[in-house]
């Protein structure tokens, strides 16, 4: 958080635009998760990527006090990867359902999810025929 504050407010850097916050999963390395902050300095026409590595159950401080756009981006990283941001004003599910279990971008998440859902054309036809017969 102090590094991001220095990069934003220092006259030598002026990275005032937070372009993106992305989460990374390194399942076989010493640090399981990483968060990438992509910054832009319009004044100097420079871009900077800051990588922060953390353990599986690690916490990162929220950057919403520095960059207002960080709230939406932190929600996305939390929802899909499970990185918890302390002091974040709004950590709700963003892209998955509220009752969804787990974080789908983790590499240990099962490919078919935890629940098996299948579609049956025959059941759909029966439901349509019942609805048509009832009306």
Buried (B, 14 or more C-beta within 10 A) or exposed (E): EEEBEEBBEEEEBBBBBBBEBBBBBEEEEEEBBBBBBBBBBEEEEEEEEBEBBBEEEBEBBBBBEBBEBBBEBBBBBBBBBBBBBEEBEEBEEBEEEEEBEEBBBBEEBEEEEEEEEEEEEEEEEEEEEEEEEEE
